[in-house]
Structures are given as C-alpha cells and as structure tokens.
Amino acid sequence: MKRMPNHGSRAVATLAWNLAIKTVKTDTRTLGLSLFFAMTVGMTFVPQAALAQSQPVGGQVAPAGALGTTQVGLAQAMGDPVQRLEQRLRELEQEVKELRNQRSVTPVLIPNAAAAQGSTPNAAASAPSASSAEAVNSAPAEVASEPFAWGDFTWVNGSSRQTSRLLATKYFTPQIDIDANYTYSLNRPIDNTIVGSTATARHNELSLAFLGIGGDAQIGNARGRLFLQFGTRSTIVPHNDVTALRGQGDLNAVYRYLSEAYVGYHFNKLHGINLDVGLFCSYVGLFSYTEFDNWGYQASFTSDNTPWFFNGARLQIFPTDRFKVELWLINGWQSYGKFNQLPGFGYQLHYSPREWVKLVSSGYVGTDTQGSGGRVRFHSDNSVLLRYFNRPDARGLSRAALSTTLDFGFEEGDGVAAFRGTGTLGNCTPQTPCEQDFLSAMAYSMLWFWKNQLGVMVGGGFMRNPGRYLVLIPTGVAATTFDTRPGTQFFGWDVSANASWFPTENITFRLEVSHHDVSVPYYAGPGGVTGPDGYKCGGVYDPDGTIRTCVPPGWTPDLVNAETKVILATMFRL
C-alpha cells in the first residue's frame, strides 16, 4: 500500500532542524532548548504519521473515512500544531537575535555531517564545515585586552584592594576617601605638633588627615579626573614648595585643595595610549598618596622624601596588557610652579609578567633649587613586589607578599657634586663642591589571615642624605632654624609594625607603631616648635592679658633626634 505523506509533520521537523543548526552557530546556550524542541516535534508527529501510514490487523485496509476522522480528531485535540510551532520558531529566532546583539559570541565549530558519522578519516573529523568557516570569517575582530585587567593585583602595596566601584556608571565613577587618625607621640610636644611626616600632623588629637571627593569621567575617548582634598595633608604636603611664592599669586592657595585635576584623551592604539594634562599624584615612590592603598600608614624615609604630586603633562603607552611606559613633562619636583626656567622630565616603566610579581622603575631629571638654574637633579626609584603565598579562602594564613624599594639620586653643578666633594657648609664652590646625593631603601612584609580580612605588616628602611636636599622642612619656628644648605648631613633609619582589619573592601581599621631615628635634631620634642606655651605668635593673649606679637627673645624650637608614634587610623573609600 502506498503510504500517505504527512506534509505538516515534515514541515515542522524541517523548521526545528534548521533552528537547531542556526542556534548552534549562534549561541551554545540555546542548543539544549533546540534539541528539546526537535524531540518534542518528533514525539508529537510520529504517532500521527504512524496512524496515517499503518495497516490494520489482518491486512485489511481501513476505510478512508475512518482515517480522516482520526486525523481530524487529533488536529482538533491539538489545535493547529504547525501554526503554533511556526510561531514558537519565530519567537526563538527573535530571542537568538537579541542574544547576539547583547554580546559577542564566539562561533562553535561543528564538524560536517559525514565526519560526524565517521565516514571520513579521523583527520577530516576536525575540519569545520562550510557553514562553520563562514561563521568564523564573519566573527568580530579581536579587541585589545585592557592593561593589567587579566590578574588580581589587590595585594600590591600602593594599589587599591577594591575589586569594584559601587556607584560606577557609564560616564562617571565617583570616589570618596576619608582618612582619620589619632596619633600619640611619645615625645609629647606641648604644641601637639608632629614634625617630619606627611601622614600625621597632630599629637594626642583626633585628626581628619584626608577627605577626598571627586571621581573619573569618560565620554567616548575624552577623559578627565577631579579629586578635591581637605584635611591636614592639604597643608603639610605642599609645605616645601617655594615656587608658590614666586611671582604673581599664591599657588598654594590656588592649588591646595586639589589632589588631582586633569583632562586627557584615550587613543585606541596598541593596548591603549593616554595623553593627560593637569595636576597629578606623583608617579615616583611606592606608597600611594592615599593611605587606603598602603600596607603601612607612616611611610618610610624613602617614600616620604620623594614627591607626592606633579603639575604638568603625562603620556601613558601600553604596548601590551602587561607593560606600561609613562613619559612626563612637569614644572618641577613636587612643585606647582617652576623653580627656574627649565621644566622637569620624568619616566616610569611598569611591568607585571605574572599576577604574583610587579616591577616598577621611575626616573626624574630637572633643575629644582631656588636661584640655581645650573644645578641639575636626577632621581631614580625602583621597586620589586612579590606575592609568594595565595590561598584566599584559607582561615589561617591566606596571603603573603613583600616589597622592596631602592632609591638613589643626586644634584650636580653650582657648588655641589654627586657622591664626592670636599666642601663644607658655607664653602660650597665649583672648585670645592659639597657632596649632594641621596641613597635610600625600604622593605616591607605583609601577611593576610582569615580570608584576607586581617593583616600584619612589618617593615622599615634607611636614608643617607649628606646635603639634606630632599628632607621635609619642619613646621613652626623650626622652619627658619633648620638648616637645609648643602654641607649639612642627614642620615636616618625607621621601622614600623601594624595590625589591620579589613571587614569589607570599603574600610580599613589599623593600629600601627612607628619609630624614626636621625643623626641630627629634627623631630618635635616636649617643648614643641611653635612657642613657649605651644601657641603661635600674633593675636594670641599672654596670661597677663597682653597680646603676643613674636616669640620671646632667646626661645628656640625643641628638636630631638628620634620619635616613636602610636597611630590609630580608620580609612574609608566609596
């Protein structure tokens, strides 16, 4: 008997198969759905086809009317399955199209039918079909990977430990930093003044060290960053900048409340090129300007005697996603303006071949001595960071890392010489130059416990500076009595230890003990650096009711060679 064709079943089966093939080429996530749909089609129409094509028992042919009745009954029971399935196919095709628009899909290479059936040699089984090759040719071009986004660098000293920003949007990522501390100096200065530190300013007081408000903006390839600063650091950090008093205006008053403010443009070349102009945090030194990023709160001499900011232009080049080159054109060494006529020049090389190692080398050259345009300064800062243990889910030791930094620099010309010299204070001439150079190193070890929520740090360093040319000038009356002329030596060492708690990515609680020791009187002693009773001159009433106009004759600041501090700090970042 001739079998009756079932065109509806064949049409639906064909549509289901075409959808399955299209889905495989587009998105493997919907492959299972397509296969399930095809199986459903088979289970629905195979019984119906069997009824139409089978013979009754005994070899007798069923009446045509009975067969038709059976088909009609099934059609009525199921509605119109062909139309329903065609509608569902259209819906699935629309879903696939939406998925394709939402993300770039890597095509799945499917072997041709013959190879899948094993009718060709094994070598041919891996060859893609013509349709697969077409999919490969139509795939979007590979986009250069984002620099350093391939690894986890939250362990790095001087880098943020945050993995995401809560309020980030397409065009603007806001940032708020709050850094408050209580510092107790064992010297107990009467004026509550701490000398020689950019992190701490007040003894036996709660202090708002830093409040930063701003963020990053990007519209297309245009970019910019604005970060305002308030707190004690906005006064302490620019203290050494004498260019603020050069010429018109007070640059300290103009820039003091700006931590960073720059605009720039991103070029889609290599793995990215950025050109930015404005005010920046310094690229020299391992420790970040923002304490939230650092392993320790009180920086070693190596970092505290290198710049915290630069004013100028920066070119960042990312040849690969593991290597960065920076070129700088700046006004001067931690200065808003220029000390002399020539600008300063700088560079940085940043390389991370693996997630557990980071190599950074920075350099600077410029003329940064007031009134000595012929005196050239060079400085080199070099750090190696290693993460040698990493089990982030461990309840005991979960991570361990160390960092080492070596700095060397010098000045040459106008009566000073690098690593040599026979001149003494007051007798620095081209014929008898005074030695003017800088050699410093620091090393820190950091251990994390309990899934990286607890931390313990130990570290320290030393500094050799025979000309004091990078030493932070003390505050108060000591600023006028502390001699920074070439020929005055300054050697020192420091050590610190702390314990930190990181309950979330947004906040840090830290207890730290820090000790600094130098070769000359430098830190504020019990008598302080401001006045006999701890108050400044001018507008202050003495106990007898008279207005004090100046420091009493013969009074000098009380400076000592060493200082030990206990620091309680809370650091927050949104």
N, C-alpha and C positions, 0 to 999 in steps of 0.2 A: 504493500500500500504506500502511496506517496504521502510523505509527511507534510503537514500543513505548516507553512512558515509563520514565525511569530516575530513580525517586524518591530512591534513595540518593545519586546524584550531585547532584541538585538540593538535597537537604537539606544536604549538606556544603558546597556552594557558597554557600548562603544563610547558614550559620553563619560561614563565612570572611568573607563580605562584612560581616555585622553586627559581627564582631570588628574588622575594619579600620576601620569608621566609629567604633566606640567608642574604639579606640586613638588615632585622630586627635584626638578630642575630649579625650582624657586626657593623652597624652604623645607628642610627636612622635618621641621616641627609639625607640619600638617600631613606628613606621609602616613602616619598611623590612621588619621582620620579618613584619608582617601581609601586606604585598604579596607577599612571597616565599611566604608560606603560601598565599595565594589562587592564585598562579600554579602552585604545586605541585598544588593540588586540581584545577585545570583540566587540567594535563598528565596527571594520573592517571586522570581520569574521561572526558575527551573521547575517547580511543581506545576505551574500553569502550563508551560510548554509540554511537560510530560502528559498532562491530561489531553492536550490537543493532538499529540502525536502517538499516543499509545493505542494498542488494540485490546478489545475486551477479551475476557476469558473464553476459551473455546474457539477463538479465531474469528468470531463474528464481528462485523463492523457495527459500531454504534450508530444510531441514527444521527443524521446531521443536525436535526433539531435539538436533540439532547445535548450534543456537544456545544452548540451555540448557546444553549441555555446555561451550560456550565460556565462558559467564558463570560457571559453577561453577568451571571451571578457574582463571579469573582471581581469583575470590574466594578459592579455596584458596591460590593463589600469594601473594596479598597479605594473607591473614588476613581480618579484618573491618575494612576501611578506615574505614567510617563510625564504628564504635565508637572506633577509635584516634584519629581526627581529633576526635571529640567530646571524648575525654579530654584531648587536647592543647589544645583550646579552653578547657576548664575550667582547665588549668594556666596558660595565658597570661592568662586573666582574673584569676586569683589574683595573678600577678606584677604586672599592671597595678594591682590594688588595693593591693598593698604599696608600689609606687612612689608612688601617690597619697598614702598615709599618711606617707611619708618626707619629702616636700617639697611646698610649694605650687606648683601648676602653673598657669601662665598659659594659658588656653584659646586654641587656634588657631582663628581664624575661617575657616570653609570656605564658599565661595560655594555657593548651591543648584545642583541638577543642571542646571536649564535655563540658568542663567547660565554654568556651566562648559562647556556645549555650544555657547554662542554664539547661542542662540535668542532672547536678550533684548538690549536696547540696552546699550551699554557702561556707562552709568550704573548699571544694575542689576547688573552683574557684580561690583561690590564690596559689594553688600548681603549681610549674613550670612543664612543660613538660619534657620528657626525653631529648629532644634536648637542652632545656634550661639548665638543670642540667649539661649536657656535656660542654656547653659553660662556665658555672661557674667554673667547675673543670679545664678547660684549661686556665682560666684567669691568667695574670701575678701576681706574689706575690706583696703585698703592699710594697712600698718603704718608709723608714722612712722620715718623713717630715723635711724640712730644719728648723733649730732652729730659732725661732723668726720671721720667714717669714710669719706667719699667721696673723700678725697685722701691723698696721701703727704706727711706733714709731718715725716719723719725728718731733714730738713735744718735744722729750726728750732733756733736757739740757745736752750738751756734745756729742750729736749724730748728724749725718748728716741729713739734711732735704731733701736731694735728694732722689727721688724715682727710678731713673735710671741713668746709666752712658752712656754718649753719644757715646764714642768710644770703648765700651766694645766688646771684641772678645772672641772666644772660649778659647784661651790660655793666653791672656794678657788683662788686664784692666788698661789703663793708667790713671794717675791723675796728674793734675797741680793745685797748690794752690798759689794764690797771695794775700798778705795782706799788704796794705799800709795805713799809718795813718799820720795825722797831730795832734800833741799834744801841748797844751798850758798849762804850769804850772803857776798858779797864784803866785808862789814864784819867778819866773823869774830869774833862776840861770844864772850867767854870762857865764858859760861854756856850757850852753844848755844841761846839763846832768840831767837826771831823775834817782833817786835812789829808790831802793826797789820795782821794778816792772820787770817782765819778758815780759810784753806785750808792754810797751812803754819805749823808751830809750833816745829820744831827745826832747828837749823843743823848741817850735816855729820853727820847721822844718818839712818838708815832709820827711818821712822815709819809706823805704822798710823794714817792720818788718819781713816778712817771704816770701820766694819763695821756694816752694816745687815742685820737679819734680821727677816722678817715676811711680810706679804702682805695681799691683799684677799679678803674673804669676802662672799658674797651668797647668801641663801636667800630665794627669792621676791623681794619688794620690799625686804626688810631687807638692809642693807649695813653694812660696817664695814672698818676698816683698822687694823692694828697693825704698827708698824715700830720695832724696837729699834735703838739706836745705841750704839756703843762706839768708842773711839779718841780722838784729841786734840780733835776737833771737839766732842765731848760736854762738854768743859770750856771750850773757848775761846768757843764761840758764846754761852752764857748768862752770860758774864763781866760784861756791862754791866747785867744785870738786878738792880737794887737792891730790887725788890719781894720777892725771895727771902728777904730779911732782915726783912720786915715781919710782925710778929705771930707766931703760933704756927707752929712747924715751920720747916724749911729747905727751901724749894720747889726749890732747885737739886738737893738730894739726892733729892727726891721725883720730879722730872721729868727729870733729866739724861739718863737712859738711854732716854728715849722721844723718838724723832724725830717720829713721828706715831702718834696713837691716837684714833680717833673712831668713832662709831656714827651711823647715819642710816637714812633711808627714801627710796625712789625712788617718785615719783608718775608714773603713765602719762598725763601731760598734755602737750600740745604735743609737743615732741621730747624731753621728759624734764624733771623737776623733782626736785632732790635737797635734802634737809634733813639736815645733819650737825652733830654736837656733839662737841667734844673738843679735842685738840691737833693743829695742822696745820703743815705747811710754809707759809712766807709766800707770799701772792699778790702782794706788792709786790716789784718788781725782775725784771729779765730773766733773770739767771743762776739756775739751779736750785741748790737746796741740795746735791744730789748731783752731784759733779763729772763723773760719767759722761755727763751730759746736756749739758755745756757745751762751747763751742768752745775756750775758754781755761781754764787751771787757776787762775791767780791773778786774781780778779775786780778790776775797776776800782773806784775810789772810789765810783762811782755805785751799784754793787751791794753792795759790802762795807759801806757805811754805811747801808743800808736793812735792815729786819728779815729774819731767816731763819726765824722761827716766830711763830705766834699761838696763843693759847689762848682759845677761845670757840665761836661757832656760825656756820655758813655756810649760805646759801640759794643754790643754783645753779638758774637758769632758762634753758632752751634754747628760745627762740621758734622758731628754725629750726635746720637742721643746719649752719649757717654762723655762728651768732651765739650768744654766751653772756653772761648777766648774773649777777654774783655780788653778794650783799649780806652784810655781815659785822657781827656784834656780838661784840666781843672785850674782854679785860681791859685790854690796853694794847699799846704799841709794843714788840714783842719782849720780852714780859714774861710770866711765869707768873701773877702776881697783878696787882692794880691799884695804880697809883701814888697815886691819890686816890680819890674816891668815885664819879666818873662812869666808865662804860666807854668804850671806843673804838668808832668806827663806820667801816666801810670799804665799798668797792665795786670791782668790776672789770668792764670791757667788753672782750669778746674777739670779734674779727670776722675771718673769713677768706673774702672773696668769691671768691677763686680759690686754687688749690693753691700758687701761687708768691708769695702775699702774705699777711701776717698783721699785724693792727693790735691793739694791746693798750694799754688805759688803766686805771690803778688810782689810787685815792684813799683817804685816811685822815684822820680828824679825832678828836682826843682830848686829854686832859689828862695829860701824861706826864712831868712834872717833880716830883721828890720835894718834898712840902710846899708846892707852888704849884698849888693847885686852880683858881686863876683864870687860869692861863697855858694857852692853847689852842694846840694844834699842828695844822697842816694840811700834808699832803704829797701830791704828785701825781707819778706815774711813768708815762711814755708811750713806747712802743716801736713802731717800724716795721721789719718784716723782709721782705726781697725775695730771691727766688731768680731770678736773671736768666740762668742758663745751666743746662741739664739734658740730658745725654746719658749716662745711667747705664752704658751698655755700652762707652763710649769708653775706649781705653787711655791716652790723653793726658788733657787736661782733661775731666772728666766732669760736674762740677757747680760752680756758683759762687753765692755768696749774700753778703749783707751785712745788718747790723743796726745800728740807731741808737736811742739812748735819751736822752730829756731828762727830768730831774727838777727840780722846784722845790718848795720848802716854806718854812714859817716858823712862828714862835711869836709870839703876841700876848697882852699882859697881864702883870701882876705885874712891871713894870720892864723889859720887852722890847717891841720893835716890829718889824714886818716891813718890810724894805728902807728903814729910816730909823732915826734915833736919834742922840742927841748924848752919851749917857752913856758912861763908860769903866769899866774894871774896878774894882769896888768902889764905883761910883757909878751904879748902875742903879736908877732910881726911876721912878714913873709920870710925873713931870714931866720927867725926863731919861732916857728909856729907852735901853737899849743895843740895837744892831741884832742881830736874831736871825733869820737866814734861811738858805736853802740853795739853791744853783744848781749843777747838775752835768749833764754829758753824757758819753756814750761812744759809740764807733763801732767795729765790727769787720768785717773782710772775711775770708771763708773760701773756700778753693779746694780741691776734691777732684780727685784724679787716680786713674788706673788702676782704673776701675770702682768709684769711691768707697772704695777701700781705703787711700789715702794722703790726708793733709790738711795744708794750710799755712794758718796764721792770723796776721794782723797786726791790732793794734787798740790802743786806749787811750782816755783821757778826761781830764777835769779836774774840780775841785771848788772852789767858793767857799763857805766856811762861816765867816762873821765871828764866830760865837758858839760854835763847836766843839760844838754840842749833839747832833750825830749822830756825832761822831768816836769810834772804838773806843778805849776806855781801855787804855793799855799795861799789861802784866803786871808782876809782881815789885814791887820797891820803887817803880818808876816809877808805879805806880797811885796812890800817895799824893803824889807830887811833880808829876805832870802836871795842870795847871790846866784845868778844863773849865767855869769860871764864865763867864757872859755878859760880853762885852767882850774876850775873848781870840780872836784871829783864827786861821784855819787855811785856807790856800789850798794846793792841790797839783795835780799832774798825774802821769799814769802812761802807760807804753807797754809792750807785750809782743808777743812773737812766738813761734810754736811750730811744730813738725812732729809729726804724729800718724800712727800706723799702726793701721788697723782690720782686722785679719785676719779677724775674724768679727764678728757682731752682739753678741757677749758680752764682748769685751775690747778695751781701748784702751791703746796704749803712746804716751807723749808726752814730748817734750823741749821745755822752754819756758824762755825768758829774759824776766825781768820787771824793770822799773825804776820806782821810785816816788820822787817828789821833792816836799817840802812846805816851807812857809815858816817853820816853827819846828822845833826839835829834837824828834824824835818816835821814830825808829827806833833799835833797839839798836845801839850802836857796839861797838868792840873790848872795852871794859870791862864790857859787859853791863848788866843791870838787876836783878841778884839780890844780889850781894855782891862783895867784892874778889877772891875766888877763884872766883866763879861759883856758890857754894852758898848755900842759904837759911839764915837764922838758925834756931836751935833744934835741939838734938840733934845738931849737927854738930861734930866734933872739929877744933880748930885744929892746926897742925903741932906745937905744943908739948904737945899732949895735953889741953888744957883744952877744955871744952865751950863752944861759942859760943852765946850767948843773944840776941844782937842784932847789927845792923850796926854796925861801928865808927863812933864819932862822926866826923862830917865827911864820911863817904863818901856820894856821890850817884850815881845811875844815870848811865851814859854814853849820852846820847841824841844822835843826829845827824839831819841834815835829809834824807838820802837813803839808799836801799838798792837794790842790784841783786842779784837772786837767779837761780840756775840750778836748775831743777826737773826731776827725772826721776820720772815718775809712771806707775803701772800701775793701771788701773781695770777691774774685772770686775763683770758683772751676770748673774745666773741668773734 
